[in-house]
């Protein structure tokens, strides 16, 4: 009969350790969600909406290349560089967007 009480006494601390571990894992998951994952998700959604609203004349930075949007296609954009050369890039490569008020550059 004493073996039953000893087994029950040993099982209680194991259960407590398991619950403490589960609680700590839950706290870690909540930490990663609210501190790391959620803000990154919001930033990605904002950048994606900016990419969808691209128009001719917007100044962008794509993979370190600073250029002006010349044409917007379904998945790509044609960028015009300072020297007049044009390059086609995936719109997903655009990291920063600086929208302009007028859509076409003025020529005097």
Secondary structure, 3 states (H helix, E strand, C coil): CHHHHHHHHHHHHHHHHHHHHHHHHHHHHHHHHHHHHHHHHHHHHHHHHHHHCCCCCCEEEECCEEEEEEEECCCEEEEECCCCCEEEEEHHHEEEEECCCCCCCCCC
